[in-house]
Amino acid sequence: MKAEIHPEYTETQFVCACGEAFKAMSTAGGTVHVEICSVCHPFFTGKEKLIDSAGRIEKFNRRYGRKQA
């Protein structure tokens, strides 16, 4: 590896739009503002929407007159 070309790996504070703040190691350094984190992300909070693809297929078949034999 070449000397003195790699960025510094320092402790960085990440601040979410929801107000949550946490520290992690990063090459960004200082304070980084993020839009979403594990505290407010729907996957982690249990509020995620699941798409009912079976219902959409049935609706398509009813709408366009596709008959099952």
Backbone as CSV, one residue per row, in Angstrom:
resi,resn,N_x,N_y,N_z,CA_x,CA_y,CA_z,C_x,C_y,C_z
1,MET,0.830,-1.189,0.000,0.000,0.000,0.000,0.873,1.252,0.000
2,LYS,0.372,2.258,-0.668,1.086,3.526,-0.682,0.842,4.261,0.626
3,ALA,1.845,4.941,1.091,1.736,5.695,2.343,1.004,7.010,2.114
4,GLU,0.239,7.420,3.086,-0.423,8.719,3.150,-1.437,8.999,2.038
5,ILE,-2.062,7.967,1.451,-3.116,8.223,0.467,-4.486,7.761,0.965
6,HIS,-4.506,7.051,2.080,-5.757,6.511,2.604,-6.404,7.497,3.571
7,PRO,-7.741,7.593,3.557,-8.422,8.527,4.467,-8.316,8.066,5.922
8,GLU,-8.428,9.005,6.830,-8.387,8.702,8.264,-9.666,7.980,8.680
9,TYR,-9.541,6.964,9.507,-10.659,6.188,10.028,-10.896,6.664,11.452
10,THR,-11.897,7.530,11.644,-12.119,8.155,12.938,-13.542,7.916,13.424
11,GLU,-13.765,8.228,14.689,-15.094,8.116,15.262,-15.973,9.240,14.708
12,THR,-17.153,8.890,14.219,-18.058,9.840,13.584,-19.410,9.776,14.287
13,GLN,-20.026,10.917,14.478,-21.350,10.949,15.077,-22.379,11.075,13.957
14,PHE,-23.341,10.154,13.933,-24.426,10.169,12.960,-25.685,10.665,13.647
15,VAL,-26.349,11.660,13.045,-27.563,12.238,13.610,-28.689,12.024,12.605
16,CYS,-29.751,11.371,13.050,-30.895,11.074,12.192,-31.885,12.241,12.214
17,ALA,-32.762,12.297,11.220,-33.796,13.322,11.156,-34.797,13.170,12.302
18,CYS,-34.937,11.944,12.851,-35.870,11.720,13.957,-35.289,12.187,15.295
19,GLY,-33.999,12.529,15.318,-33.372,13.019,16.534,-32.409,12.042,17.180
20,GLU,-32.428,10.799,16.745,-31.526,9.778,17.284,-30.091,10.081,16.854
21,ALA,-29.147,9.889,17.759,-27.736,10.095,17.452,-26.937,8.891,17.947
22,PHE,-25.973,8.462,17.137,-25.111,7.353,17.540,-23.733,7.564,16.948
23,LYS,-22.756,6.921,17.557,-21.373,7.049,17.105,-20.923,5.739,16.477
24,ALA,-20.145,5.871,15.405,-19.579,4.715,14.714,-18.270,5.144,14.073
25,MET,-17.478,4.175,13.688,-16.224,4.473,13.013,-16.495,4.675,11.523
26,SER,-15.902,5.719,10.961,-16.102,6.043,9.558,-14.962,6.897,9.051
27,THR,-14.837,6.961,7.736,-13.848,7.850,7.136,-14.423,9.243,6.921
28,ALA,-15.727,9.426,7.141,-16.352,10.734,6.961,-15.880,11.722,8.021
29,GLY,-15.812,11.292,9.267,-15.353,12.151,10.353,-16.362,13.220,10.715
30,GLY,-16.266,13.773,11.908,-17.154,14.843,12.356,-18.566,14.369,12.612
31,THR,-19.538,15.121,12.118,-20.949,14.802,12.291,-21.592,14.622,10.931
32,VAL,-22.344,13.526,10.767,-23.031,13.239,9.513,-24.528,13.191,9.797
33,HIS,-25.335,13.904,9.020,-26.787,13.899,9.168,-27.384,12.910,8.172
34,VAL,-28.209,11.989,8.689,-28.857,10.983,7.848,-30.364,11.152,7.934
35,GLU,-31.085,10.665,6.925,-32.530,10.819,6.873,-33.271,9.753,7.663
36,ILE,-32.702,8.549,7.747,-33.413,7.447,8.388,-32.405,6.549,9.107
37,CYS,-32.839,5.973,10.220,-31.964,5.093,11.008,-32.769,3.886,11.475
38,SER,-32.158,3.022,12.251,-32.839,1.810,12.706,-33.947,2.105,13.716
39,VAL,-33.952,3.281,14.298,-35.000,3.635,15.265,-36.292,4.010,14.548
40,CYS,-36.199,4.664,13.385,-37.398,5.144,12.701,-37.691,4.414,11.389
41,HIS,-36.849,3.482,10.964,-37.076,2.760,9.710,-38.240,1.784,9.882
42,PRO,-39.193,1.735,8.936,-40.366,0.862,9.060,-40.032,-0.616,9.230
43,PHE,-38.954,-1.091,8.664,-38.593,-2.500,8.814,-38.292,-2.838,10.265
44,PHE,-37.599,-1.953,10.957,-37.212,-2.214,12.338,-38.321,-1.863,13.334
45,THR,-39.226,-0.947,12.981,-40.296,-0.564,13.898,-41.505,-1.478,13.799
46,GLY,-41.569,-2.319,12.751,-42.697,-3.231,12.588,-43.885,-2.586,11.895
47,LYS,-43.710,-1.441,11.302,-44.800,-0.740,10.632,-44.674,-0.809,9.116
48,GLU,-43.970,-1.815,8.610,-43.779,-1.889,7.167,-45.051,-2.380,6.482
49,LYS,-45.272,-1.912,5.263,-46.428,-2.322,4.476,-46.029,-3.499,3.612
50,LEU,-46.847,-4.533,3.634,-46.613,-5.683,2.782,-47.612,-5.622,1.627
51,ILE,-47.117,-5.798,0.429,-47.974,-5.729,-0.747,-48.643,-7.075,-0.950
52,ASP,-49.969,-7.047,-1.136,-50.739,-8.258,-1.358,-50.766,-8.548,-2.852
53,SER,-49.748,-9.248,-3.345,-49.654,-9.501,-4.775,-50.730,-10.479,-5.240
54,ALA,-51.137,-11.416,-4.385,-52.189,-12.359,-4.771,-53.501,-11.618,-4.996
55,GLY,-53.795,-10.630,-4.173,-55.004,-9.838,-4.350,-54.970,-9.028,-5.627
56,ARG,-53.823,-8.550,-6.016,-53.694,-7.779,-7.250,-53.913,-8.657,-8.474
57,ILE,-53.429,-9.867,-8.428,-53.611,-10.786,-9.560,-55.083,-11.139,-9.707
58,GLU,-55.748,-11.415,-8.599,-57.176,-11.725,-8.648,-57.977,-10.538,-9.175
59,LYS,-57.632,-9.355,-8.761,-58.310,-8.148,-9.228,-58.106,-7.968,-10.733
60,PHE,-56.891,-8.213,-11.217,-56.606,-8.129,-12.646,-57.449,-9.137,-13.419
61,ASN,-57.514,-10.363,-12.926,-58.290,-11.399,-13.602,-59.780,-11.061,-13.629
62,ARG,-60.315,-10.507,-12.555,-61.729,-10.114,-12.535,-61.990,-8.968,-13.501
63,ARG,-61.102,-8.003,-13.528,-61.296,-6.807,-14.342,-61.277,-7.122,-15.841
64,TYR,-60.398,-7.983,-16.274,-60.228,-8.242,-17.699,-60.880,-9.540,-18.150
65,GLY,-61.753,-10.096,-17.330,-62.570,-11.230,-17.737,-61.824,-12.530,-17.968
66,ARG,-60.724,-12.709,-17.335,-59.980,-13.954,-17.486,-60.650,-15.023,-16.622
67,LYS,-61.106,-16.079,-17.270,-61.850,-17.126,-16.558,-60.944,-18.323,-16.274
68,GLN,-61.157,-18.931,-15.114,-60.413,-20.136,-14.755,-61.214,-21.342,-15.225
69,ALA,-60.540,-22.341,-15.795,-61.223,-23.522,-16.311,-61.597,-24.474,-15.198
